[in-house]
Amino acid sequence: MSTEYDPVALADDFECALGDPNDSASVFTTARSLALDAGEEFPEEIYAELDALGLPEHYVPREFGGRLGSYEELFQIMRRVAGRDLTVAIGHAATYLGTVCTWVGGTPAQARHTAREVMAGTVHSFALTERDHGSDLLAGDLSAWAVPGGYRLDGEKWLINNATRGTRLCVLARTDGAGGSRGFSLFTVDKRDLDADTYRTLPAVPTHGIRGTDISGISFTGAQVPAGAMIGAPGTGVETALKSLQLTRTLCAALSSGAADHALRIALDHGLGADAETSVILADAYADLLIAEAVGIVGARGIHSLTGELNVLSAAVKHYVPTSVDAMIKRLGAALGAEAHVTDGPFEKVARDHSIVGIFDGNSVVNLLALIHQFPVLVRGRKRQKYDAAGLAEAVTLTGAPPAFRREKLSLISSAGCSVMQAPDPGGPYASELQEIADELYEDMARVRPSARDTRPEAFELAERFTLLFAAAACRHLWAYNRELWADSSWLEACLSRLLRRLGRDAGDSGVLSPDLLRRYSAGERLSLLPVTRTPTTEAR
């Protein structure tokens, strides 16, 4: 890896600064996370430690004074935080979620002001969903009507991360009584500027996982905000929100990758793998982790280089990674037996916490529907052998930084399809089998006529198969463009065999990964498809 651009080394340094998670002298320890979870207490001291180490700066784009120049760097850092405690990662990253619409659709002045607030430690929140409407953004009732000098907000947002703790909120509001795709706008609402009797926070909602986070709501009654609080032009709220969610959905892979790493280490700590049967389960789990990492890296770099295709890319990443990690954790739990179900135990906490990752920023159904609606574009793109060669190369080549992110390239429709899937076959293990499956898939996709009202179950099955093949393509392109990083293709073969089995085909097992898994675990190294280039330290373990 380049010494000038090394997101893994950056994340290693950040994790070292956090200290040893097993040392009581550290702030961010496993024992403290478990105790806070058991008491359903907010991790205030841990958040303060993350703030002191500069994590909020990584939520702010460099053009506005922060350190976010590469989403691959943010992916690697958030994976480390999630690998310690998913509750902390989800709660803290809510500030990025609450500001992303400003980075995407705000004016430079709005973005600079928001950047200063974030780096000063101000907690932000994204007030998007409502109690009676869930993920249906076009059904929202919270209104913002024009009044002299600004807008009056009335209504409620619910199941919002940091709704109570957050000082500044990005609020989606109806600005046209008729609603529709152009009937909503986004506003930055600063509680400090509101009259106290014009808003109230709603009680926190007890949750099965991420118990210590602030999942609550907020209600407005005649709350007035200035005209300059609107993000973007009137009526662009839904479009900006959907574009922004493409970024956050892609980055959810970091949360799942961290949870997968944590769960696998717990299984190893408890001696899983001592016999042949559980050794296979461990090897498969490691393959699942490596695939999730590969998909996450390609997604994070693709934010920069395949921006116009991110509507497809983010949906594939957001469905595949959390779904596969959920299944991985469940298999490990079954092998661990009673140990996995100890109330408030470390494995039980990881399983509970991760179950929510697939739900927020668009659940599995939402992401599969996003893919189904673009079947015609995806089929045409493959038939014409159309793909962005330069963009793909930048998304999968790990020896340098990706190009600067250009928000104006975000689109709600990927006119080019999906370059990761449409590029020429890179060869390698199982090439003919994967080509055959892809041919069958696209033939079936071509027969689907997407409908806004009635989507048949078969279409969801095809979309899910697409995400499995997308994961295989991400692994294959990473291997093809970075062969100098690995002595052979063993990791690739193991990961592809894992995906082929999930696609219903006979393939080898993941056992070839066992020696690398055990060596890395014993040495306290990262569990990763990337080679370790530094001597591990106690603090980084």
C-alpha positions, 0 to 999 in steps of 0.5 A: 500500500502507498505510504502517502495514501493508506486508509488502513494505517490511518485506521490502525493509528486511530484504534491504537489511540483508543487504547487496549479494549481489555485494559481498564485504564482505557475509556473505550473497553469491552467491559464498559460497553457491556455494562452500559448496554446492560444498564441501557445507559448512553456511552457519554464518556466513550463519545467524548473520547472519540470527539477528543481523538477527532472522529467528528473531523472525519465526518466533514469534507476537506473542502469545508475544513474537515478530514473527509477526503476519502470515504475509504478512510471513513469506512476503515475507521468506522469499521474499527469503532464498530468492531469494539461496540456497534452501539457506539458506532451507530450513535456517534455516526448519526452526526454524519447522517444528520449533516450529509444532506448539507454536504450534498445539497447545501450552499457553501456557506451552509456547509461551512457553518455546519462543518464548524458546528460538527468539529466543535462537537455539536451533535446532529440528527437526521429527522426523516421518518414519521410514526405512521409512514415509516420509509414512505417519504412522500407520505410525511405530514410534518409541514413547513409553511412560509411565514414572514422571515422564514418557515413555521414547522408543525408535526412530528418525527419519530424513531430518530437517532439523536432526536433528543441529544441532537442540537441541530437536526436536518428535517424533511418537511412538506412544503406543498400541500399536494405533496409529491416528489417536489412537495418536500424540502429540507431544513436545518433546525437548531434547537438553540434558536427555537422558543422552548414552547415550540418543540418537545422531544419524545420519550426514547423507544426501548430497543432490542439492540443498540440499547444505549443509543438515543432512539426517540422523536421530536414534535414541533408546534409553531417552531419558526426557522429562518429562510436560510435554514432551507437546504437547497431549493424548495421542493428538492428535499426528497431528491437530496435525501435520496441522494444522500442516503446513497452515501450512508447506505454504502457506509453501512458496510463498515458497521457490518464489517466491524460487527462481523470481526467482533463476532468472529473474534468472540467465537475464536476466544471461546475455542470454536474451531477445535473440531472439524465441524466447527472449523468449517463454520469458522472458515466460512465465517471468515470468508463472509467477513472478507467478502463483506470487506471487499464489497465495502471497500469497492462501495466506499471507493465507488462513491468517488469514481462511480458516483453516477452509478451509486443508486445501484451500487449502494442498494447492492452493498446495503442489502448484501453486507448486513444480510450476509453478516446477520446470517454469519452471526447466526451460524456462529451463534448456533455453533457456540451454543449456550455461550451465544445466548448468555443475557448481556454477554458479548456475543449476544450483544453483537447479535442484538446490535447488528440486527438493526443495521439492515433496517435503517437507511433503507431496509432490505425490501427498499434496497431490493426494490431499488434494484428491481426498478432498474432491471431494464437499465441493468439489462441494457447496460450488460447487453451493450457491454457498457461500463466505465473503465476508468471509474471501475479501475479507480474503485478497485485499485488499492494503491492510491487515493480515489478521485475527489468526490463530486456531489453533482454526479449523484443521480437517482437513476444509473443510466450506465447500469453497473460497471462492476457487473458489466465490465469484462470478465477478469478471469480467475477461479470459477469464471465459467460457473459465474458467467453461466449464472450471470447469463441466466440471471440477466435473461430472467431480469429481462423478463421482469416488468417493474411495477410501482404497485405490484412486485412479484416475489420472483423479482425480489429473488432475482435482485438478491441473486444480483447482489450475490453476483455483485459481491463476487464481481467486487472480489474478482476485480479487487484480485485482478487489479491488485495481484501484487498484494497477494501471493496467490488466489486462495482467498478469492477462491474461498470467497467465490466458493462461499458465494457459489454455494449461496447461489445453489451451486456445488463448490469447494469449501472455505477451509483454505482460509483457516491457517490465515485466520488462526495466524492473524488471530494468534498474532493479534492482527487485523482479520482482513483480506489485505496483507498486514504491513505493520507489526501489531501492537497490544493496543491495536488488538 
